[in-house]
Amino acid sequence: MSDLSTSYMGLSLKAPLIASASPMCDSIEGICKLEDHGIAAVVLPSLFEEQLDLESLTVDADLERGANAYAEALDYFPDLQTYNLGPDGCLDLIRTAKARVQIPVIASLNGVTTGGWLEYAKLMQEAGADGIELNTYSIATDPARTAAEIEQGYVDLVKAVKSQVTIPVAVKLSPFFSAPANLSRRLADAGADALVLFNRFYQPDFDIEEREVAAALTLSRPEELLMRLHWVAILFGHVGADLAVTGGVHAASDVVKCLMAGAKVACSTSALLENGPGHAERVLRDLDRWLDEHDFDSVREMVGSMSRDAVPNPSAYERGNYMKVLSSYVLRPDVLGR
Ligand SMILES: Cc1cc2nc3c(=O)[nH]c(=O)nc-3n(C[C@H](O)[C@H](O)[C@H](O)COP(=O)(O)O)c2cc1C
């Protein structure tokens, strides 16, 4: 049996597999089952900035400003009242989970601006959370806002959350930045203890008959892992924060790849939602077997062994690879005649 233990954002974990935020972590039953099947930490579903703003609007809903803004917010975000357990329910879940499970419980905040909603970070810490994951999902739709302004906003946000708490803070990032390596380093310098790569974009499709934009949630596929591996391999050793992968982690071989790229942990949601919490146990058993077969005594030995700095051919991660891949394609002779 190999040593699967690791550390992540200052927390000691028994294995490098954690359950990222999803409805499976939204009940004490789900969290206990995940722990029973070997998951090393859970991230609770996010409390959203809009949800927390709405909460404070409800408090002053008797004021005209509050009443109008409340109605307007519900127009934009009709599901806010029913999504997850809500602010109080989330704090209760942290307390209950801390009383029932041994594994670290990481609470999640989801938003982009600095403001009163960030006080919830402190409340999450007081409720017993072992860490906070800050999800910065946003879409830069305003052509007047520059990349520099948007990135500075993220840096300020991380500083603001860090000023609220003493527990570690991870930042869950989106993949689309002009200079992800630079931004990652700035976020780490601003105090982020870990970076979680990457948010999945839930891109709406078009219903061309109804002429409607149709939102649909699809679970991830293993191919989505590749973009994450690429960036973790590039960042490893160049940012002062732990790295985690979310997106496309389905099998033990995916966990091995995440670790070799340079991640301390791999996070799983889709595979758990598809196959149930027992899937974690199978992944960990296969991971253990893989380590044994390949003469690794511990997962720690693997971390970063295939990062950009460690491989003999770093151009595989750079522009050179792009040209090589394109030129490797062989056009089938029969295609032109079709
Ligand atoms: C139904 C569902 C709910 C989710 N809720 C949250 C959430 O509240 N906060 C968050 O940061 N991510 C949330 N996610 C994203 C997951 O935590 C994870 O990052 C994403 O699904 C990619 O990992 P996967 O490929 O293992 O599914 C959710 C995903 C799903 C499928």
The ligand as a Gaussian input file, in Angstrom:
#p B3LYP/6-31G(d) Opt

LIG

0 1
 C      -24.779000      20.305000     -10.626000
 C      -23.498000      21.054000     -10.386000
 C      -23.458000      22.049000      -9.406000
 C      -22.271000      22.761000      -9.200000
 N      -22.237000      23.754000      -8.245000
 C      -21.090000      24.453000      -8.061000
 C      -21.029000      25.475000      -7.083000
 O      -21.977000      25.756000      -6.357000
 N      -19.866000      26.164000      -6.949000
 C      -18.747000      25.886000      -7.724000
 O      -17.700000      26.512000      -7.553000
 N      -18.785000      24.907000      -8.641000
 C      -19.915000      24.203000      -8.829000
 N      -19.955000      23.211000      -9.779000
 C      -18.725000      22.927000     -10.570000
 C      -17.969000      21.739000      -9.976000
 O      -17.535000      22.009000      -8.667000
 C      -16.732000      21.380000     -10.836000
 O      -15.796000      22.431000     -10.777000
 C      -17.073000      21.130000     -12.298000
 O      -18.215000      20.299000     -12.430000
 C      -15.898000      20.480000     -13.032000
 O      -15.527000      19.260000     -12.450000
 P      -15.975000      17.837000     -13.049000
 O      -15.422000      17.733000     -14.417000
 O      -15.375000      16.830000     -12.106000
 O      -17.459000      17.820000     -13.058000
 C      -21.119000      22.470000      -9.990000
 C      -21.184000      21.451000     -10.951000
 C      -22.341000      20.744000     -11.150000
 C      -22.362000      19.667000     -12.198000

